[in-house]
């Protein structure tokens, strides 16, 4: 498997985002999984994958991908997004207390500069 350059990664990410906006989740998931193979440490792509899985109502799978993220290594902007996405996934998995805890973290971090 050949490596993708930054321009190709950016293009595929944008295309996946457009597919998500059009509710074409299968196509977006395909692209995001390819991108994740090429950029395993890119939290932005992993968060996009979790969000897409959530929107596709694949909550268990989204939860598994959530667990692969080390939140301590995220910058402020990605950490805020992580808490928000996780709260939604956990809520739909009927893990209400955990969801509320993530939402509280989101609200706290969101208000910081």
C-alpha positions as CSV (number, residue, x, y, z in Angstrom):
1,X,0.0,0.0,0.0
2,X,1.5,3.3,-1.1
3,X,1.7,6.3,1.2
4,X,-0.6,9.3,0.7
5,X,0.9,12.8,0.6
6,X,-0.5,15.7,2.6
7,X,-2.4,17.0,-0.3
8,X,-4.1,13.7,-1.0
9,X,-4.9,13.3,2.7
10,X,-6.5,16.8,2.8
11,X,-8.5,16.1,-0.3
12,X,-9.9,12.7,1.0
13,X,-10.7,14.3,4.3
14,X,-12.6,17.1,2.6
15,X,-14.4,14.5,0.4
16,X,-15.4,12.5,3.5
17,X,-16.7,15.6,5.2
18,X,-18.8,16.4,2.1
19,X,-20.2,12.8,2.1
20,X,-21.1,13.2,5.8
21,X,-22.9,16.4,5.0
22,X,-24.9,14.6,2.3
23,X,-25.6,11.7,4.7
24,X,-23.6,9.3,2.6
25,X,-22.1,7.7,5.6
26,X,-20.9,4.5,4.0
27,X,-18.7,6.4,1.5
28,X,-17.4,8.7,4.2
29,X,-16.6,5.8,6.5
30,X,-14.7,4.1,3.7
31,X,-12.6,7.2,3.1
32,X,-12.0,7.9,6.8
33,X,-10.9,4.3,7.4
34,X,-8.4,4.6,4.6
35,X,-7.2,7.9,6.0
36,X,-6.8,6.4,9.5
37,X,-4.6,3.6,8.1
38,X,-2.3,6.2,6.6
39,X,-2.5,8.6,9.5
40,X,-3.0,6.5,12.6
41,X,-1.9,9.3,15.0
42,X,-4.1,12.0,13.5
43,X,-6.8,12.7,16.2
44,X,-8.7,15.0,13.8
45,X,-9.3,12.0,11.4
46,X,-10.1,9.7,14.3
47,X,-12.7,12.2,15.7
48,X,-14.2,12.5,12.3
49,X,-14.5,8.7,12.1
50,X,-16.2,8.6,15.5
51,X,-18.6,11.4,14.5
52,X,-19.4,9.6,11.2
53,X,-20.0,6.3,13.0
54,X,-22.3,8.2,15.4
55,X,-24.3,9.8,12.6
56,X,-24.6,6.4,10.9
57,X,-26.0,5.1,14.2
58,X,-23.1,2.7,14.8
59,X,-22.7,3.5,18.4
60,X,-20.8,0.4,19.6
61,X,-18.3,0.8,16.8
62,X,-17.9,4.5,17.6
63,X,-17.4,3.7,21.3
64,X,-14.6,1.3,20.4
65,X,-12.8,3.9,18.3
66,X,-13.3,6.4,21.1
67,X,-11.3,4.2,23.4
68,X,-8.3,4.3,21.0
69,X,-7.8,8.0,21.6
70,X,-5.5,9.2,24.3
71,X,-7.3,12.4,25.4
72,X,-4.2,13.6,27.3
73,X,-2.4,14.1,24.0
74,X,-5.2,16.2,22.4
75,X,-4.8,20.0,21.9
76,X,-7.6,22.1,23.5
77,X,-9.7,22.4,20.3
78,X,-9.6,18.6,19.7
79,X,-10.2,17.9,23.3
80,X,-13.4,20.0,23.3
81,X,-14.6,18.1,20.2
82,X,-13.7,14.8,21.8
83,X,-15.8,15.4,24.9
84,X,-18.7,16.6,22.8
85,X,-18.7,13.6,20.5
86,X,-18.1,11.1,23.3
87,X,-21.1,12.6,25.3
88,X,-23.4,12.0,22.3
89,X,-22.2,8.4,21.7
90,X,-22.4,7.5,25.4
91,X,-25.9,8.9,25.6
92,X,-27.2,6.8,22.8
93,X,-25.5,3.8,24.3
94,X,-27.7,4.5,27.4
95,X,-24.6,5.3,29.5
96,X,-26.2,8.4,30.9
97,X,-23.9,9.1,33.8
98,X,-20.8,8.8,31.7
99,X,-22.4,10.9,29.0
100,X,-23.2,13.6,31.5
101,X,-19.6,13.5,32.8
102,X,-18.3,14.0,29.3
103,X,-20.8,16.8,28.7
104,X,-19.6,18.5,31.9
105,X,-16.0,18.3,30.7
106,X,-17.1,19.7,27.3
107,X,-18.9,22.6,28.9
108,X,-15.9,23.3,31.2
109,X,-13.3,23.1,28.4
110,X,-15.4,25.0,25.9
111,X,-15.5,28.1,28.2
112,X,-11.7,28.2,28.5
113,X,-9.7,30.3,26.0
